[in-house]
Amino acid sequence: MIQYKDFAPRITERGPFGGAAEYESFSEIVSAVNQWIDMTTIQVISVETVVLPDRIEGTSDDVYGLTSSNSFHPVMLSQGVTINCFQCVRVWYRE
């Protein structure tokens, strides 16, 4: 069965009122992907970057969110509404 796992920037430092102040860089995300692949017994089918909206929740205890690093992408919708998006890595695999 084909499955996928997304890796998004984790919050590395909290700001005022519990909000995020700093996030992982994209190279740190890629490093986490490589470590996960090394620690599992999966067959990697494909690895890609995808841009996803802010407020993506992780499947683990890690906290994901938008990043203001080089992977931040504001997307403007109609009527001036802006949605913050971020670049993440998606791994398609087979167990």
Buried (B, 14 or more C-beta within 10 A) or exposed (E): EEEEBBBBBBBBEEEEEEEBEBBBBBEBBBEBBEEBBEEEEBEEEEBEEEEBEBEBEBEEEBBBBBBEBEBBBEEEEEEEEEEBBBBBBBBBBEE
